[in-house]
Amino acid sequence: MANNRLFDGITVFVQVVKCGGFGAAAEATGHSNSYVSKEIAKLESRLGVRLLNRTTRSVALTPEGKTYYQECVQLINDAEQAVAEITQSTVEPKGTLKVSCPVWFGKQYLADVFTTYLSRYPEVTLELDMSDKPIDVIADGYDLVIRATAKLDDSSLICKRIYNSRICTVASKQYLKHYGYPQHPSELSAHSCFCYTNLKKFNVWEYRDKAGNKTLVEVQQRVLSNNTEMSLELVKNGLGIIRVPEFYIEAQLQSGELVLLFDDYIFPEIDVYALYPTRKHVASKVSCFLDLITEIVTPC
């Protein structure tokens, strides 16, 4: 038999969390404080768990409440999207689009996407996190996350490849003049190297020659950093060697400010993906943003 009370109290519960209290939720929903309180109590009783810890001044989610809240928000979003698609009551994207992307890729490749998106869809607010830090897309409430990786982890997320780049090893002319030009990757162990700490094996660099022979080098870690932009500034100043996706250094390679090493080797590649929660119906604010990336960003 179907549970006809399955959705009872969900919208009230979400409003209490969003508004930060029973009184504010009552005002937002047009109900009395007692009605909101009774709805939450009935919901907790039906679920058999406590969702909210209450004090005289505030409410806070319990661990069970946090998990349930995330699922309820997703449920409401999906329901609203389904209604919009059926009734065509909304054509233009609305609401807040929460996006995270790497600093450098965002500046170099997505600035025009953000500009066009905000100009084209004035009813959307953009919440933008520029970082490379690991993110739980669903738990942290992101609509879309852009990440560069050589190997995509297994995930329940939908992924769309939006860019591809080779990984290059580079140094400045100043550094090479002072410390010598390494002819083989194994010589890197005697050089000062800049390592990116968000990688699992940040101090082990892999190379493969055109015959398929693999070389693993444990490099000297002159600098460990989670910020590639800062590391590149130091490398350009002659302080070491770095291994980065080419999209970071295209201008410096063309100008000769940085020199490409081991160009007779096979360059590994890295893909840039747009990741977003698995949904049967993708919100228009997300699908329109993805369409703009395809339209504006250089194809893979």
N, C-alpha and C positions, 0 to 999 in steps of 0.2 A: 504494500500500500504506500502511495506517495505521502511524504511528510509535508502537509499543507502549511506547517508553521516554520518551515526551513528558513525563510527570509525575514521572519518577524524580528523587529528590533535592530536589524543590521544598519539601516540608514541613521537611526537615532544614535547608535553606538559610534558610528563613524563621525557624526557631528559633534558628539561629546569630546572625542579625541582631538578633532580639528580645532574646535573652539576653546579647548582647554578647561572645560567645566560644564556642569549641568545647567547653570543659569544661562550662560551664553548659548548653549545648544538649544535650550528652550526658546530663547528669543529668536534664534536663527530658523528654527523649524515651526514657530508659531504655536507651540504647545506650552503647557505649564511645567514648572519644575517638578511637580509631583508625577506628572505623566512621564517625563523623561526618566526619572528615577525608577518608576515602576517598570518601564520598558527594559531598562538595563538589568534590573533585578530578575525579571522573567527570562531574559536572554541568558543570564549566568546560570539560572536554575535549570533551564532546558539543556544547556551545554554541560553542566556539572563542573564548571571551573569558574574561578574568579578572574574577571577580565581587567578590572580597574581597582587600584588602591585609592581610597578616598580620604581626604582630610577636610577640615573646615574651609580651607582656602584653595585646594587644588585637587586634581585627579592625576594618576599616573598609571600607565599600562603595566600589568604584570607580564612576566615572560610569555605566558600563554596568550595574554591579551595582545601583545605585540605581534605574535605570529598570526593570530586571528584577524587583527586589524589590517595587516598587509593583504591578506586574502580577500577581506571584505571590500577594501578600496579597489582591488583589481576587479572584483565581481561587479561593483557599481559602475566602474569605467566601461567594462565590457557591455553591461546592460544599456548604458547611455549611448554607446557607439552603435549597438544593434538597433536601437530606436531611431537614431539619426539616419542610419542607412536605409531603414524601411520607410520612414516618413519623409526623408529628404528635408527634414526640418533645419538642418544646418549644412551648408555647402562649404563655407570657408572654415579652415582650422581655427580653433579657439582654445583658450586656456594657457597653461604654462608648459613649455617644452624644456625638459631638464636634460641637458647634454653634458657629457664629459669627453674631452679629447686632449691628446698631447699638445703641449704648448707650441712647439715648433711647427708641427703639422697644421695645427689650427691657424697659426699666423700666416703660414706660407700658402696654404691651399683652401682654407675654409672661410677666410675673411669675406670673400665675395659671396659665398653661399649664405653666410649669416646676414650680410647686408641685403641681398635680394630677398631672402626669406622674410625678414622683418618688414621690408618695404611692401612686399606682396601680400602679407597676412598681418594687418595691423591689430587684429584681435588676439594675437599670440604674444605672450611674454616669454622671453628666453632666459632660462637660468643656466648659466654656463660655468662649468668647472674645467679649468685648464690645468691638467696634471697628468702624470703617468702612473699615479698610484693605483694599486689594485682596488677594484670596486666590485661590490656585490650589486649588480644592476637592479635586481628586484628588491632586495632588502633596503638598499639606499634610495629607492624610489626614482631611478633614472628611466627616462623614456628611451634614451639612445646613448651608447658609449662607443667611442672610436678608439681602437687600439691597434698597434703595429706588433706583429709577432711572426716568427718563422714557423711556428707550429701552434695551431689553435687548439686549446684544451677542449676535451669533451664537455659539452654543455647543453642545457635545455634551451639556450638562447637561440634566436634566429640570427644568422650571420650573413652579411653581404660584403663581398670583397669590393673595395672601392679604389684601391691603389696598390701598385706593386713596385718594389724598389730593390736594387741589389745592395749588398752590404760591402762597404769599402773600408780599407785600412789606409789611413792618411797621416801625414805629418807636414810641418811647415818646412820651407827651404832652409830657414834659419836653424832648425833642429838638425836636419840631415847634414848640413854643412859642418855643424859642430860635433855631432856624434856618429856620423857615418850613415850610409844608405844600406839597410839590410837587404841582402840578395835572396835570402831564403827565410820563410816564416820561423824556422827554429832559432834564428838569430834574435828574435824579439825578446827572448828570455834575458838578454843583456841590455835591453833598452827600458826606458821609463814609459810605462803605459797607463792610459786612463781607462778605468773600468766602470761599467754601468751596473749599479748594484741591484736593479730590478730583475736582472737575469739570474737564473738559478746557478749557473756556473760562470760567473762574471769574469773570473781570472783564467779561464781555459778557452783559448781561441782556436777554432778548427779551420784548417785549410785543405783544399783538395786540388791537386794539379790536373792537367788535362788528360793524363793517363789514368786518373782515378785514384792515385795514391793519396792517402789521408795523413795529415800532420796535425797533431794536437800540441799546442804550446801553452805551458803555464807561464804567464807573463808576470813581470814585476809590476806591482800595483802602486804606481806613484801617486795616483789620486783615485779614490773611490767616490762616486757621486751618483745620485738619482736624477741629476739634472744635466742633460746632454748639452744644452745651450751654454751653460757655464764652463763645462769641460772643454767645449770647442774653442771658447775664447782663450783659455789657457794654452791649448794646443797651438792655436794660431800665433801665440806669443813665443813659441819655440820651446815649450816645456815638455813635450812628449809626443807619443803616438796614440791614436784613437781608432776604434773600429765602430763605424756608424752607418745607418742607412743613407744611401746617396741623396735622398731628398733633403737631408740636413745641409749638404755641402755642395750642391750643384753650382752655385755662384762662385764659391771659393775654388772649386776645381777649374772652372772656366777661366777665372782670372789668374790662376797660377799661385794663389795665396796658399793653397794646400796642394800637396803632391800625392798622387795615387801610388801606393806600394803594391807589389806582387801582381801587376796587371797581366802577367802570363799565367795566372791561376784562374780557376773557375770561381766566379763570385757567387756565394750563396745569396738567396733572395729572401725578402721579408714582405709579407702582405699586410695591408692596412684594411681592417674590417670595421664595418658598422654593426654593432651588436644591439639587439633589443629583445624584450621579453616575448616568449612564445605566445601568440594570440591568434585566434581564428580570424578576428577582424582587427587589423592594424589601424590605430587612430589616424585620422586624416592629418593631424599635426605632424605625425611621424612619417607617414607615407609621402607627404608633400616635401618634407625635408630631404628624404632619401632621393626623391625625384630630382631635386635641385642639385644634390651631390653628383648624380649621374649626368646632369645637364652641364654642370660647370667645371667639375674637377676633371683633370686629364684622365682618360680611360685607362684601365689596367692594361 
